[in-house]
Amino acid sequence: MELLEHVPLSAHTTFRVGGEARFFVHAATVEELREALAYAREHKLPVCIIGGGSNTLFSDRGWSGLVIRIALMGSEYQEDSMGDARVTVAAGTVWDTLVEDTVSQGLWGMENLSGIPGTVGATPVQNVGAYGVEVADIIDWVEVLDSQTGDMHVLSSNECAFEYRDSIFKHTEGKHYIVTRVAFRLSTHPTPKLEYRDLKERFGERTDVTVQEVRDAIMEIRNAKFPDLTTVGTAGSFFKNPIITKHHYEELKRTFNELPCYSCDEGYVKVPLGWILERLGWKGKRVGNVGCWEAQSLVLVQYGNATASELLLFAHAIMQDVQKHTTIKIEPEVRVLGEK
């Protein structure tokens, strides 16, 4: 294990802002991960786990303890007699590299999740989703290291308690688990999921769509809506789409008479926050070094030389404006970490 000191966290997040980590470790093996955790316990250091840093915003004061970047790599494919497949993947693997590989092998299941930045280990934590699919739909099991005991466990999909952008790993009973591997259920049989509006418009009534065509369509849609991570600092969608009661939705339609919604739990609907933000004038709005992306108002960006404080102030202004006009209390999807 190589222990680094005073590491700029801006180099390890896609927002490219934030202070320093007092200590930093790249954990390429489970043993290195255990060593890093033991060091933190011995020196009474708070621990932060990151992958690709695509869903994280560190404060300008950084992290006073130990940041561990999960760099576990490797994958294994298996196929059963029914033509279904399982791929077991180490947590440090780049997510879209995995998606590209499964699609190239003709496997269905991940194609709608193309283009999402970050690593495999983060996907069950966040229950990543896009274009009508959540990663919970295809997860078979998740292998974790208990940071308190050092023991390894395997959690079934049900035990992960997946909800919209939520899982056991975000709550008290699961925050001490560190994802080390994830097993996904895929299929060799065509199973296109094209209910999302942009995909319906693209493919119409076609029944012969290939998995590669779906991935290509998703990548084209995403590239039109999201900034290039190599040139603009962002974590993608900064806020969750709110879930509200049907009664609340009917009240909102008096002001926003064309407000779309998507059914979820009984008595509740999900509303597209980006649609609301656009009507409130946030799309493309810029304040100093930060703003809402010109093609997708859910995406907060920093244009260079921004601070984490600027981003948080801008996000807070959006939250206040939405609550003022809709009474909805929106929640960040991005993790905000570090000393205030």
ZAKE-867881 format. One record per residue (C-alpha): residue number from 0; residue in one letter; x, y, z. Coordinates in nm, 2 decimals. Example, Ala and Ser with C-alpha at 12.3 -4.5 7.8 and 13.67 -1.06 7.14 Angstrom:
<mises>
MISE	resi	resn	xx	yy	zz
MISE	0	a	1.23	-0.45	0.78
MISE	1	s	1.37	-0.11	0.71
</mises>
This chain:
<mises>
MISE	resi	resn	xx	yy	zz
MISE	0	m	0.00	0.00	0.00
MISE	1	e	0.13	0.34	-0.10
MISE	2	l	0.02	0.62	0.13
MISE	3	l	0.01	0.96	-0.04
MISE	4	e	-0.02	1.29	0.15
MISE	5	h	-0.18	1.63	0.06
MISE	6	v	-0.34	1.51	-0.26
MISE	7	p	-0.56	1.76	-0.46
MISE	8	l	-0.91	1.61	-0.48
MISE	9	s	-0.98	1.82	-0.78
MISE	10	a	-0.77	1.57	-0.97
MISE	11	h	-1.00	1.28	-0.86
MISE	12	t	-1.35	1.42	-0.93
MISE	13	t	-1.52	1.51	-1.25
MISE	14	f	-1.62	1.85	-1.10
MISE	15	r	-1.25	1.92	-1.07
MISE	16	v	-1.29	2.14	-0.76
MISE	17	g	-1.23	2.08	-0.39
MISE	18	g	-0.94	2.09	-0.14
MISE	19	e	-0.68	1.84	-0.05
MISE	20	a	-0.70	1.49	0.10
MISE	21	r	-0.47	1.47	0.40
MISE	22	f	-0.40	1.11	0.31
MISE	23	f	-0.48	0.92	-0.01
MISE	24	v	-0.45	0.55	-0.11
MISE	25	h	-0.52	0.38	-0.44
MISE	26	a	-0.65	0.03	-0.34
MISE	27	a	-0.58	-0.21	-0.62
MISE	28	t	-0.64	-0.52	-0.41
MISE	29	v	-0.87	-0.62	-0.13
MISE	30	e	-0.56	-0.66	0.09
MISE	31	e	-0.45	-0.30	0.02
MISE	32	l	-0.81	-0.19	0.10
MISE	33	r	-0.78	-0.37	0.43
MISE	34	e	-0.44	-0.22	0.50
MISE	35	a	-0.57	0.13	0.43
MISE	36	l	-0.87	0.08	0.66
MISE	37	a	-0.64	-0.05	0.93
MISE	38	y	-0.42	0.26	0.90
MISE	39	a	-0.72	0.48	0.93
MISE	40	r	-0.84	0.30	1.25
MISE	41	e	-0.49	0.31	1.40
MISE	42	h	-0.46	0.69	1.34
MISE	43	k	-0.83	0.76	1.41
MISE	44	l	-0.89	0.91	1.06
MISE	45	p	-1.22	0.95	0.89
MISE	46	v	-1.24	0.75	0.57
MISE	47	c	-1.40	0.85	0.24
MISE	48	i	-1.43	0.59	-0.04
MISE	49	i	-1.44	0.71	-0.40
MISE	50	g	-1.43	0.55	-0.75
MISE	51	g	-1.42	0.77	-1.06
MISE	52	g	-1.54	1.07	-0.86
MISE	53	s	-1.82	1.14	-1.10
MISE	54	n	-2.09	1.18	-0.84
MISE	55	t	-1.89	1.36	-0.57
MISE	56	l	-1.83	1.72	-0.47
MISE	57	f	-1.56	1.78	-0.21
MISE	58	s	-1.56	2.11	-0.02
MISE	59	d	-1.29	2.36	-0.07
MISE	60	r	-1.13	2.25	0.27
MISE	61	g	-1.10	1.90	0.14
MISE	62	w	-1.09	1.59	0.35
MISE	63	s	-0.89	1.58	0.68
MISE	64	g	-0.87	1.20	0.69
MISE	65	l	-0.80	0.93	0.44
MISE	66	v	-0.95	0.91	0.09
MISE	67	i	-0.94	0.56	-0.06
MISE	68	r	-0.98	0.52	-0.43
MISE	69	i	-1.11	0.18	-0.52
MISE	70	a	-0.89	0.05	-0.81
MISE	71	l	-0.99	-0.32	-0.81
MISE	72	m	-1.00	-0.45	-1.17
MISE	73	g	-1.11	-0.76	-1.36
MISE	74	s	-1.42	-0.93	-1.50
MISE	75	e	-1.54	-1.28	-1.56
MISE	76	y	-1.82	-1.39	-1.80
MISE	77	q	-2.04	-1.70	-1.75
MISE	78	e	-2.33	-1.83	-1.97
MISE	79	d	-2.60	-2.08	-1.87
MISE	80	s	-2.79	-2.33	-2.08
MISE	81	m	-3.08	-2.09	-2.14
MISE	82	g	-2.85	-1.83	-2.31
MISE	83	d	-2.85	-1.59	-2.02
MISE	84	a	-2.52	-1.46	-1.90
MISE	85	r	-2.36	-1.33	-1.58
MISE	86	v	-2.07	-1.10	-1.57
MISE	87	t	-1.88	-1.05	-1.24
MISE	88	v	-1.69	-0.73	-1.23
MISE	89	a	-1.44	-0.57	-0.99
MISE	90	a	-1.55	-0.24	-0.84
MISE	91	g	-1.28	-0.02	-0.99
MISE	92	t	-1.37	-0.11	-1.35
MISE	93	v	-1.48	0.19	-1.56
MISE	94	w	-1.86	0.15	-1.60
MISE	95	d	-1.89	0.25	-1.97
MISE	96	t	-1.59	0.03	-2.07
MISE	97	l	-1.79	-0.26	-1.92
MISE	98	v	-2.11	-0.16	-2.10
MISE	99	e	-1.92	-0.13	-2.43
MISE	100	d	-1.77	-0.48	-2.38
MISE	101	t	-2.11	-0.64	-2.30
MISE	102	v	-2.27	-0.48	-2.60
MISE	103	s	-1.98	-0.59	-2.83
MISE	104	q	-2.06	-0.95	-2.72
MISE	105	g	-2.42	-0.91	-2.81
MISE	106	l	-2.54	-0.92	-2.44
MISE	107	w	-2.86	-0.73	-2.35
MISE	108	g	-2.92	-0.54	-2.02
MISE	109	m	-2.67	-0.26	-1.99
MISE	110	e	-2.72	-0.08	-2.32
MISE	111	n	-2.96	0.19	-2.19
MISE	112	l	-2.70	0.27	-1.92
MISE	113	s	-2.43	0.36	-2.18
MISE	114	g	-2.23	0.68	-2.14
MISE	115	i	-2.26	0.71	-1.76
MISE	116	p	-1.93	0.81	-1.61
MISE	117	g	-1.78	0.65	-1.30
MISE	118	t	-1.69	0.30	-1.19
MISE	119	v	-1.88	-0.03	-1.14
MISE	120	g	-1.86	-0.01	-0.76
MISE	121	a	-2.06	0.31	-0.75
MISE	122	t	-2.35	0.18	-0.95
MISE	123	p	-2.53	-0.02	-0.68
MISE	124	v	-2.46	0.25	-0.42
MISE	125	q	-2.65	0.50	-0.63
MISE	126	n	-2.87	0.26	-0.81
MISE	127	v	-2.77	0.43	-1.12
MISE	128	g	-3.04	0.47	-1.38
MISE	129	a	-3.11	0.62	-1.72
MISE	130	y	-3.35	0.60	-2.01
MISE	131	g	-3.60	0.37	-1.84
MISE	132	v	-3.35	0.13	-1.68
MISE	133	e	-3.20	0.11	-1.33
MISE	134	v	-2.89	-0.09	-1.25
MISE	135	a	-3.10	-0.27	-0.99
MISE	136	d	-3.28	-0.44	-1.28
MISE	137	i	-2.98	-0.64	-1.37
MISE	138	i	-2.78	-0.68	-1.05
MISE	139	d	-2.76	-1.04	-0.93
MISE	140	w	-2.54	-0.99	-0.62
MISE	141	v	-2.30	-0.74	-0.47
MISE	142	e	-1.98	-0.84	-0.29
MISE	143	v	-1.88	-0.61	-0.01
MISE	144	l	-1.60	-0.57	0.25
MISE	145	d	-1.73	-0.47	0.60
MISE	146	s	-1.50	-0.18	0.69
MISE	147	q	-1.58	-0.24	1.06
MISE	148	t	-1.48	-0.61	1.08
MISE	149	g	-1.28	-0.67	0.76
MISE	150	d	-1.51	-0.96	0.67
MISE	151	m	-1.64	-1.02	0.32
MISE	152	h	-2.01	-1.06	0.25
MISE	153	v	-2.23	-1.12	-0.06
MISE	154	l	-2.56	-0.93	-0.07
MISE	155	s	-2.84	-1.04	-0.30
MISE	156	s	-3.02	-0.78	-0.50
MISE	157	n	-3.31	-0.79	-0.25
MISE	158	e	-3.07	-0.74	0.04
MISE	159	c	-2.94	-0.42	-0.13
MISE	160	a	-3.28	-0.26	-0.07
MISE	161	f	-3.28	-0.07	-0.40
MISE	162	e	-3.50	0.23	-0.45
MISE	163	y	-3.49	0.53	-0.68
MISE	164	r	-3.13	0.65	-0.66
MISE	165	d	-3.10	0.47	-0.33
MISE	166	s	-2.97	0.15	-0.17
MISE	167	i	-2.87	0.00	0.17
MISE	168	f	-2.52	0.15	0.11
MISE	169	k	-2.65	0.50	0.17
MISE	170	h	-2.81	0.42	0.51
MISE	171	t	-2.68	0.34	0.86
MISE	172	e	-2.72	-0.03	0.81
MISE	173	g	-2.50	-0.04	0.50
MISE	174	k	-2.27	0.26	0.51
MISE	175	h	-1.99	0.05	0.65
MISE	176	y	-2.00	-0.18	0.34
MISE	177	i	-1.75	-0.12	0.06
MISE	178	v	-1.84	-0.26	-0.27
MISE	179	t	-1.56	-0.49	-0.41
MISE	180	r	-1.74	-0.68	-0.69
MISE	181	v	-2.08	-0.68	-0.86
MISE	182	a	-2.25	-0.96	-1.06
MISE	183	f	-2.49	-0.86	-1.33
MISE	184	r	-2.75	-1.07	-1.51
MISE	185	l	-2.75	-1.02	-1.88
MISE	186	s	-2.91	-1.20	-2.18
MISE	187	t	-2.82	-1.32	-2.53
MISE	188	h	-3.19	-1.28	-2.62
MISE	189	p	-3.31	-0.95	-2.76
MISE	190	t	-3.48	-0.75	-2.48
MISE	191	p	-3.49	-0.38	-2.60
MISE	192	k	-3.64	-0.13	-2.36
MISE	193	l	-3.74	0.16	-2.58
MISE	194	e	-4.02	0.32	-2.38
MISE	195	y	-3.82	0.64	-2.31
MISE	196	r	-3.95	0.92	-2.54
MISE	197	d	-3.63	0.99	-2.73
MISE	198	l	-3.59	0.62	-2.80
MISE	199	k	-3.95	0.58	-2.92
MISE	200	e	-3.89	0.87	-3.16
MISE	201	r	-3.57	0.71	-3.28
MISE	202	f	-3.69	0.35	-3.34
MISE	203	g	-4.07	0.39	-3.38
MISE	204	e	-4.23	0.04	-3.41
MISE	205	r	-3.92	-0.14	-3.52
MISE	206	t	-3.88	-0.49	-3.37
MISE	207	d	-3.54	-0.57	-3.52
MISE	208	v	-3.33	-0.33	-3.31
MISE	209	t	-2.99	-0.45	-3.22
MISE	210	v	-2.82	-0.40	-2.89
MISE	211	q	-2.55	-0.20	-3.06
MISE	212	e	-2.81	0.03	-3.22
MISE	213	v	-2.96	0.10	-2.88
MISE	214	r	-2.62	0.19	-2.73
MISE	215	d	-2.54	0.41	-3.03
MISE	216	a	-2.87	0.59	-2.99
MISE	217	i	-2.81	0.64	-2.61
MISE	218	m	-2.47	0.78	-2.67
MISE	219	e	-2.60	1.02	-2.94
MISE	220	i	-2.87	1.14	-2.70
MISE	221	r	-2.64	1.18	-2.41
MISE	222	n	-2.38	1.37	-2.62
MISE	223	a	-2.64	1.61	-2.73
MISE	224	k	-2.76	1.68	-2.37
MISE	225	f	-2.45	1.65	-2.15
MISE	226	p	-2.12	1.84	-2.16
MISE	227	d	-1.78	1.68	-2.25
MISE	228	l	-1.62	1.58	-1.92
MISE	229	t	-1.28	1.65	-2.07
MISE	230	t	-1.35	2.02	-2.11
MISE	231	v	-1.62	2.11	-1.85
MISE	232	g	-1.63	2.02	-1.48
MISE	233	t	-1.96	1.85	-1.39
MISE	234	a	-2.10	1.55	-1.21
MISE	235	g	-2.39	1.51	-1.45
MISE	236	s	-2.74	1.54	-1.31
MISE	237	f	-2.69	1.73	-0.98
MISE	238	f	-3.05	1.67	-0.84
MISE	239	k	-3.28	1.38	-0.82
MISE	240	n	-3.61	1.39	-1.00
MISE	241	p	-3.87	1.44	-0.72
MISE	242	i	-4.13	1.19	-0.63
MISE	243	i	-4.46	1.36	-0.52
MISE	244	t	-4.81	1.26	-0.44
MISE	245	k	-5.07	1.25	-0.72
MISE	246	h	-5.26	1.52	-0.53
MISE	247	h	-4.96	1.75	-0.53
MISE	248	y	-4.90	1.68	-0.90
MISE	249	e	-5.26	1.78	-0.98
MISE	250	e	-5.21	2.11	-0.78
MISE	251	l	-4.89	2.18	-0.97
MISE	252	k	-5.07	2.14	-1.30
MISE	253	r	-5.27	2.45	-1.23
MISE	254	t	-4.94	2.64	-1.27
MISE	255	f	-4.75	2.41	-1.50
MISE	256	n	-5.04	2.28	-1.71
MISE	257	e	-4.82	2.06	-1.93
MISE	258	l	-4.60	1.91	-1.65
MISE	259	p	-4.52	1.55	-1.75
MISE	260	c	-4.51	1.27	-1.49
MISE	261	y	-4.42	0.91	-1.46
MISE	262	s	-4.60	0.66	-1.25
MISE	263	c	-4.41	0.49	-0.97
MISE	264	d	-4.54	0.38	-0.63
MISE	265	e	-4.92	0.37	-0.57
MISE	266	g	-5.04	0.73	-0.51
MISE	267	y	-4.71	0.88	-0.63
MISE	268	v	-4.56	1.01	-0.95
MISE	269	k	-4.21	1.12	-1.05
MISE	270	v	-4.18	1.46	-1.22
MISE	271	p	-3.89	1.57	-1.44
MISE	272	l	-3.71	1.84	-1.25
MISE	273	g	-3.52	1.95	-1.56
MISE	274	w	-3.86	2.04	-1.72
MISE	275	i	-3.95	2.25	-1.41
MISE	276	l	-3.61	2.42	-1.40
MISE	277	e	-3.64	2.51	-1.77
MISE	278	r	-3.97	2.68	-1.70
MISE	279	l	-3.82	2.87	-1.41
MISE	280	g	-3.55	3.01	-1.63
MISE	281	w	-3.25	2.81	-1.50
MISE	282	k	-3.16	2.63	-1.83
MISE	283	g	-2.83	2.78	-1.95
MISE	284	k	-2.82	3.03	-1.66
MISE	285	r	-2.47	3.12	-1.55
MISE	286	v	-2.34	3.30	-1.24
MISE	287	g	-1.97	3.37	-1.24
MISE	288	n	-1.78	3.05	-1.29
MISE	289	v	-2.08	2.81	-1.25
MISE	290	g	-2.41	2.75	-1.41
MISE	291	c	-2.68	2.51	-1.55
MISE	292	w	-2.58	2.34	-1.87
MISE	293	e	-2.73	2.50	-2.18
MISE	294	a	-2.88	2.17	-2.31
MISE	295	q	-2.99	2.02	-1.98
MISE	296	s	-3.08	2.22	-1.67
MISE	297	l	-3.04	1.93	-1.43
MISE	298	v	-2.66	1.94	-1.50
MISE	299	l	-2.46	2.19	-1.30
MISE	300	v	-2.12	2.28	-1.44
MISE	301	q	-1.82	2.48	-1.35
MISE	302	y	-1.65	2.66	-1.64
MISE	303	g	-1.30	2.68	-1.48
MISE	304	n	-1.16	2.84	-1.17
MISE	305	a	-1.48	2.78	-0.97
MISE	306	t	-1.48	2.68	-0.61
MISE	307	a	-1.70	2.42	-0.44
MISE	308	s	-1.86	2.70	-0.24
MISE	309	e	-1.97	2.87	-0.56
MISE	310	l	-2.13	2.55	-0.68
MISE	311	l	-2.31	2.49	-0.35
MISE	312	l	-2.44	2.84	-0.34
MISE	313	f	-2.57	2.81	-0.69
MISE	314	a	-2.73	2.47	-0.61
MISE	315	h	-2.89	2.62	-0.30
MISE	316	a	-3.04	2.90	-0.50
MISE	317	i	-3.20	2.65	-0.73
MISE	318	m	-3.34	2.45	-0.44
MISE	319	q	-3.49	2.76	-0.29
MISE	320	d	-3.65	2.87	-0.62
MISE	321	v	-3.80	2.53	-0.68
MISE	322	q	-3.95	2.52	-0.33
MISE	323	k	-4.08	2.87	-0.37
MISE	324	h	-4.27	2.79	-0.69
MISE	325	t	-4.37	2.43	-0.64
MISE	326	t	-4.33	2.36	-0.26
MISE	327	i	-4.11	2.06	-0.36
MISE	328	k	-3.79	2.01	-0.16
MISE	329	i	-3.55	1.88	-0.41
MISE	330	e	-3.25	1.67	-0.31
MISE	331	p	-2.90	1.65	-0.45
MISE	332	e	-2.80	1.33	-0.63
MISE	333	v	-2.44	1.43	-0.59
MISE	334	r	-2.25	1.34	-0.27
MISE	335	v	-2.12	1.66	-0.10
MISE	336	l	-1.82	1.57	0.12
MISE	337	g	-1.56	1.74	0.33
MISE	338	e	-1.52	2.01	0.59
MISE	339	k	-1.75	2.31	0.57
</mises>
